[in-house]
């Protein structure tokens, strides 16, 4: 079992930056692929980015590519999401997730077993 706790959300002006953190506890963190998802009001949860077990491989949805960076520190059992050049359309609850089924790049939501409670990110125009 893995417990995930996100932090770092908040209110920021357009063009600003935030860094989200996701602390994991429980089983071996380094064996899991990790991902970030987001859900805006009235919309379905969408995939944002994923990172493989070692941090050597990442993938981003097109709308955040070049602005967001995912990273992980396996020694600290933590995955990060650095968000730069934020836009009002980035406003959402952001969730981190862990996949025990694949330690590579995981794009399929159904392959994620564990989810955090989410952290709110609000970008004002």
Secondary structure, DSSP 8 states (H G I E B T S, - for coil): -EEEEEE--EEEETT--EEEEEEEEES-GGGSEEEEEEE-TTS--EEEEEE-TTSS-EEE-TTTTTTEEEEEETTTTEEEEEE-S--GGG-EEEEEEEESS-SS----GGG--EE---EEEEEE-
